[in-house]
Amino acid sequence: MHKLITIATLALALFTVVSCQPNESSSSNAETVKGKIHRLKADEFYQMSTETPGIVLDVRTQAEFKQAKLANAVLMDIYKADFEKQIQTLPKDQAIYVYCTVGARSMQAARLLQKHGFEKIYNLEGGIMDWARYRYPIAQ
């Protein structure tokens, strides 16, 4: 019985880890249908977002956003029913820098942005957790 519980626990842990990862391969800048979703590490994301103007889009919940966020971030919670309607209000000619906690929700949001015709999409791999690990600025 103990072995069964151990196996079930390990299977659940593995499922949790896998389900939190983006579905794309880990190669940078995966090709997509209407252009590219650029998957950037924290240092690349920081450089791009400071050198090329755009919208920094936080797709986490309001509670997460209140705890810590990137400077000038706009909150659009991907879990809200009107998320796709909200993103359609963003200008399609600007770069969209999207992030979440670890990168999974932001990759999902990046695919939705792409589906709606956005072409300059930059996803922060590792999310705000990696951003903080590299000690880039975080607003409270």
Salt bridges, closest charged atoms under 4 A:
GLU24 OE2 - ARG111 NE 3.40
ASP58 OD2 - ARG60 NH2 2.71
GLU64 OE2 - ARG105 NH2 2.90
GLU84 OE1 - LYS115 NZ 3.30
GLU84 OE1 - HIS116 NE2 2.59
GLU125 OE2 - ARG39 NE 3.10
GLU125 OE1 - LYS41 NZ 3.13
ASP130 OD1 - ARG133 NH1 2.32
